[in-house]
């Protein structure tokens, strides 16, 4: 896993604005509406002061007409302020929705640029959390806290300015209290930041554990491990609850401190104002206006406190997302600067290739081999000998640690992905199917293929009789991960999908084990059609496949130790001969 950068909350939120430009769209106008709405609202305490000093406390008596007229001005100001601030709210909510949708897509797209090795090293639930719940925390903050911060900052600034207009003594008192409380918030937010980071990690742990428990349900039931699985899930959910509970307590403490701050500031203004009195230039109207201004100032401070909690949660989400966006693309598409594979049949060559996984030693080393176009080659060896890694290097699902893989005489690292994927096809041992129909899964090989073309593909692979046994033919739903089909049937769909690509180089991780004999016949027949007339590399788990190949590559402990035909390798009496003897004995047994 790529560790997130240690960045502050403000840096994280600025980075979110950078990664999702739609969040910034119209932001200046939104801030303008927020400031205007707040500026209009400041009219209210000014009007209150005027009414108190000139209409109510006028030595000539109460001026009801004047008070009503000025009160109407205050009412109109409040209505206009509410309308303008509502516009700011709608604009920011719209920007948040579009911007965070953009961020979700960007994060998801970046996951698909990472190597298979990187994705396989991550927990699936944790990656899903990046695109779902982590982005949701940012959206919650933008929809509510973002507006609160904009309006609150403008309201606080204007309230302080008007306070100094009325009297610098009380204004300095309030400003001193605000600065002191702000310093305390800066200190406290660091504690909140760490707490919310823990929450996001625990949420990812929970999603990963739940995803694994649901996906592995058949194995869990088969081994009677329900209680142990429930215990493990309870542990991660309890850890999430405890982290959220602790963070909630910290948030409650922060909210309570805002209430205390509001009470102390209000009491201090009343006390100093009464003591100073008219002799100090503080009239009854001025003191009343100050209390209104204190209320205007306290509201954004309380909003800031409430927002600080959601801001920390949002920043934690950003930091988690950055673990994906800042991840190195170790198998990069050269894009427009890349090359296209040459037309016609494709040969293959590996020169000085070595591969090492990050957590272990060399899996492949000193691999030098050239395969002519049009040849069918089987790759055999003991489990862990490097066969599957060889297949992934050939299809550029992985890049070698050292050396070069060439297809058609071109280093695959320089070949555009569009060209590579349209000319080279890979069928893994377990053909993954998406939760759709047979036809939609086959269309991943040719997105524009019609139903008739898909049916024709099954006929050409001699699988049309099998398709007719399905309830709705090619429109039969396969279920999540192809769960409604058997392992062999999933492989039939995967082979047909590769057929639709019409590749010049085909790499197969053979999957004919653990299937019934009738289905194995179909699989072998389909593979024969699929490999005919094109360069093919088959990772052979059953040596009957190797026997029919033009050539066999024998791997042992990460090295290519033997090469030749079936007959030639048997006569050597080496590694292949020993593998074949063991396999034949197992078949005979």
Secondary structure, DSSP 8 states (H G I E B T S, - for coil): --------HHHHHHHHHHH-GGGTTTHHHHHHHHHHHHHHHTHHHHHHHHIIIIIIS-TT---HHHHHHHHHHHHHHHHHHHHHHHHHHHHHHHHHHHHHHHHHHHHHHHHTTS-HHHHHHS-HHHHHHHHTHHHHHHHHIIIIIIHHHHHHHHHHHHHHHHHHHH-HHHHHHHHHHHHHHHHHHHHHHHHHHHHHHHHHHHHHHHHHHHHHHHHTHHHHHHTT-HHHHHHHHHHHHHHHHHHHHHHHHHHHHHHHHHHHHHHHHHHHHHHHHHHHTGGGT--HHHHHHHHHHHHHHHHHHHHHHHHHHHHHHHHHHHHHHHHHHTS--SS---GGGSB---SS---EEEEEEEEE-TTSSEEEEEEEEEE-TT-EEEEEESTTSSHHHHHHHHTTSS--SEEEEEETTEEGGGB-HHHHHHHEEEE-SS----SSBHHHHHTTS-TT--HHHHHHHHHHTT-HHHHHHSTTGGG-B--GGGTTS-HHHHHHHHHHHHHHHT-SEEEEE---TTS-HHHHHHHHHHHHHHHTTSEEEEE-SSHHHHHTSSEEEEEETTEEEEEE-HHHHHHHTSHHHHHHHHHHHHHH-
